């Protein structure tokens, strides 16, 4: 396959998995990020840069057929703490990548949005995604730039960090033997494994998804209290779970959706990573990061002792 793809935010949690999925499908893939990817493979090109540098972005996109933009601030709580940076990177940064894509006459512009985008919750993060979606739709109407907007749900899986809720819970459990959860535990999430999300993010390059809004959430609906109990059971039942029944103004309780005429089509796969196995893999990854002297042998983490 001769098509060249560039992934902005390609060093990150979701971005690195999308890069791998594209490479496996035979695309020539370039990663654009402010920091180098620790997961870079031989067939992948790394470009270090800032999406606010319009000339550099334009040069990077030149010659590309497809552009993915996953760059920006993706954590809701971080957006609340850094509102101006959120506006810069999530709105202005996306607009710079969008304009460079128009000039390069790319075949498709893929934007990583969120299921929060038409919710009453989500705060500044939601507003930044709303604005970016509007600009993309305007570019399509004014300049004919083909797009696909992907509204991701709650992601989990390997390569995450403390900004990911499941990663945070598992790390807290392993270090402190305790989880303090801010909520009642009745909150419902549809988690999707990052590898499933990445594969679907390549599938949407099919012509049927052009100029569409696609929702990518998981097949596995779970209450937070059941998730916490699952983690506790996997760790031998020794984790103390403390519920702080505070209600979040930024995170949803049961569903992110509120009534709005701009509908998205949900893309569902019948082949996906089982959540229990996915969480077990994260536990292995987090444990190894805490215990540097541990290594994997025959599928088990072994800790060397003197």
VOMAR-901673 format. One line per field, with one value per residue (C-alpha): x, y, z. Coordinates in steps of 0.2 Angstrom, whole numbers. Example, Ala and Ser with C-alpha at 12.3 -4.5 7.8 and 13.67 -1.06 7.14 Angstrom:
residues 2
xx	[62 / 68]
yy	[-22 / -5]
zz	[39 / 36]
END
This chain:
residues 306
xx	[0 / 7 / -4 / 5 / -3 / 2 / -4 / -3 / -2 / 5 / 16 / 2 / -9 / -22 / -11 / 3 / -9 / -17 / 0 / 3 / -14 / -10 / 7 / 0 / -12 / 2 / 1 / 17 / 15 / 23 / 20 / 20 / 21 / 30 / 39 / 47 / 37 / 44 / 35 / 42 / 45 / 57 / 44 / 37 / 44 / 45 / 43 / 45 / 36 / 22 / 5 / 5 / 19 / 9 / 24 / 31 / 14 / 11 / 28 / 24 / 8 / 14 / 13 / 2 / -15 / -23 / -22 / -26 / -27 / -27 / -15 / -21 / -26 / -37 / -40 / -56 / -48 / -32 / -43 / -51 / -34 / -27 / -41 / -30 / -19 / -34 / -40 / -23 / -21 / -38 / -45 / -32 / -20 / -33 / -37 / -19 / -19 / -35 / -29 / -13 / -24 / -34 / -19 / -12 / -29 / -28 / -41 / -47 / -45 / -49 / -52 / -52 / -67 / -77 / -94 / -94 / -96 / -115 / -117 / -121 / -105 / -87 / -84 / -70 / -65 / -82 / -82 / -65 / -71 / -88 / -78 / -66 / -80 / -89 / -73 / -71 / -89 / -87 / -71 / -80 / -94 / -83 / -68 / -74 / -62 / -67 / -68 / -72 / -75 / -73 / -81 / -72 / -79 / -69 / -53 / -42 / -27 / -8 / 3 / -9 / -3 / -10 / -22 / -32 / -44 / -42 / -23 / -24 / -35 / -24 / -8 / -16 / -22 / -4 / 5 / -7 / -19 / -33 / -44 / -53 / -67 / -75 / -93 / -107 / -101 / -117 / -109 / -110 / -96 / -95 / -76 / -67 / -50 / -37 / -32 / -51 / -52 / -36 / -42 / -59 / -50 / -42 / -58 / -66 / -55 / -68 / -77 / -94 / -87 / -83 / -91 / -98 / -98 / -94 / -96 / -83 / -88 / -86 / -98 / -95 / -106 / -101 / -105 / -90 / -93 / -92 / -76 / -68 / -74 / -66 / -49 / -50 / -54 / -40 / -28 / -33 / -47 / -35 / -40 / -49 / -62 / -68 / -83 / -83 / -101 / -97 / -105 / -94 / -99 / -87 / -90 / -107 / -116 / -125 / -124 / -114 / -128 / -141 / -153 / -145 / -150 / -132 / -132 / -117 / -117 / -110 / -97 / -98 / -86 / -91 / -72 / -65 / -53 / -62 / -62 / -55 / -41 / -38 / -37 / -25 / -13 / -13 / -10 / 5 / 12 / 9 / 17 / 32 / 34 / 34 / 45 / 59 / 67 / 52 / 52 / 40 / 43 / 30 / 16 / 19 / 29 / 43 / 52 / 71 / 77 / 94]
yy	[0 / 17 / 28 / 39 / 43 / 55 / 54 / 69 / 64 / 47 / 45 / 44 / 31 / 29 / 37 / 24 / 10 / 18 / 20 / 1 / -4 / 7 / -1 / -18 / -14 / -9 / 10 / 21 / 30 / 45 / 51 / 69 / 73 / 85 / 70 / 54 / 38 / 24 / 12 / 17 / 3 / 2 / 5 / 21 / 39 / 50 / 69 / 79 / 96 / 107 / 108 / 127 / 129 / 131 / 131 / 115 / 106 / 111 / 104 / 88 / 85 / 89 / 73 / 64 / 56 / 54 / 64 / 59 / 72 / 65 / 79 / 90 / 89 / 73 / 72 / 81 / 86 / 92 / 103 / 111 / 115 / 121 / 130 / 142 / 128 / 117 / 131 / 133 / 115 / 107 / 122 / 132 / 117 / 107 / 122 / 123 / 104 / 106 / 121 / 112 / 96 / 107 / 115 / 97 / 91 / 75 / 61 / 61 / 71 / 60 / 69 / 61 / 68 / 62 / 55 / 70 / 82 / 84 / 80 / 92 / 86 / 87 / 105 / 114 / 98 / 96 / 114 / 112 / 96 / 105 / 119 / 108 / 97 / 113 / 119 / 102 / 103 / 120 / 115 / 101 / 113 / 127 / 118 / 100 / 92 / 74 / 70 / 57 / 62 / 48 / 51 / 39 / 33 / 27 / 19 / 7 / -5 / -5 / 10 / 21 / 33 / 41 / 51 / 35 / 30 / 11 / 13 / 25 / 13 / -2 / 7 / 14 / -3 / -11 / 3 / 7 / -8 / 4 / 13 / 29 / 32 / 49 / 43 / 31 / 17 / 16 / 26 / 16 / 16 / 7 / 3 / -1 / -8 / 3 / -10 / -13 / 6 / 7 / -6 / 2 / 19 / 11 / 2 / 19 / 24 / 14 / 25 / 22 / 32 / 47 / 63 / 53 / 55 / 38 / 33 / 21 / 14 / -4 / -19 / -21 / -10 / -10 / -1 / 7 / -3 / -19 / -13 / -10 / -27 / -35 / -27 / -32 / -50 / -51 / -44 / -57 / -48 / -37 / -20 / -8 / 1 / 18 / 27 / 46 / 50 / 67 / 70 / 76 / 91 / 86 / 67 / 59 / 46 / 34 / 41 / 56 / 59 / 73 / 77 / 85 / 83 / 80 / 61 / 49 / 31 / 18 / 6 / -10 / -25 / -43 / -47 / -38 / -39 / -47 / -34 / -45 / -51 / -32 / -27 / -42 / -36 / -18 / -26 / -35 / -19 / -8 / -21 / -22 / -3 / -3 / -18 / -15 / -31 / -41 / -50 / -60 / -79 / -91 / -78 / -74 / -60 / -66 / -55 / -60 / -61 / -62]
zz	[0 / -5 / 4 / 17 / 34 / 47 / 65 / 76 / 94 / 88 / 103 / 115 / 123 / 109 / 95 / 97 / 95 / 80 / 72 / 75 / 67 / 52 / 50 / 51 / 37 / 26 / 27 / 27 / 44 / 51 / 69 / 74 / 92 / 104 / 111 / 104 / 104 / 115 / 104 / 87 / 75 / 61 / 47 / 56 / 54 / 69 / 68 / 83 / 83 / 90 / 82 / 85 / 73 / 57 / 45 / 52 / 52 / 34 / 29 / 39 / 30 / 13 / 3 / 15 / 9 / 26 / 42 / 60 / 73 / 91 / 98 / 112 / 130 / 132 / 151 / 157 / 174 / 166 / 154 / 169 / 177 / 160 / 151 / 140 / 135 / 131 / 119 / 111 / 108 / 106 / 95 / 88 / 86 / 77 / 66 / 61 / 56 / 47 / 37 / 32 / 27 / 16 / 7 / 5 / -2 / 9 / 5 / 23 / 39 / 55 / 71 / 88 / 97 / 112 / 117 / 129 / 114 / 116 / 134 / 148 / 157 / 151 / 155 / 145 / 137 / 130 / 123 / 115 / 105 / 100 / 93 / 84 / 76 / 70 / 61 / 53 / 47 / 40 / 31 / 23 / 17 / 12 / 4 / 2 / 14 / 17 / 36 / 49 / 67 / 79 / 96 / 108 / 124 / 140 / 134 / 144 / 140 / 139 / 137 / 148 / 162 / 177 / 167 / 162 / 176 / 176 / 175 / 190 / 200 / 197 / 202 / 217 / 222 / 219 / 229 / 243 / 244 / 244 / 232 / 236 / 223 / 222 / 218 / 223 / 212 / 203 / 188 / 172 / 158 / 142 / 141 / 125 / 125 / 116 / 103 / 98 / 97 / 86 / 74 / 72 / 69 / 54 / 48 / 47 / 32 / 22 / 10 / 19 / 34 / 24 / 31 / 46 / 65 / 72 / 90 / 97 / 114 / 121 / 121 / 140 / 151 / 169 / 185 / 193 / 209 / 199 / 191 / 208 / 215 / 199 / 202 / 221 / 217 / 204 / 217 / 230 / 239 / 250 / 243 / 254 / 243 / 250 / 242 / 243 / 237 / 229 / 213 / 199 / 188 / 174 / 173 / 168 / 179 / 167 / 150 / 142 / 129 / 130 / 117 / 101 / 83 / 78 / 78 / 77 / 71 / 83 / 76 / 85 / 83 / 88 / 90 / 105 / 120 / 135 / 149 / 163 / 152 / 147 / 165 / 169 / 156 / 163 / 181 / 173 / 165 / 180 / 192 / 181 / 181 / 200 / 202 / 190 / 194 / 188 / 171 / 162 / 161 / 153 / 154 / 173 / 181 / 191 / 204 / 205 / 223 / 230]
END
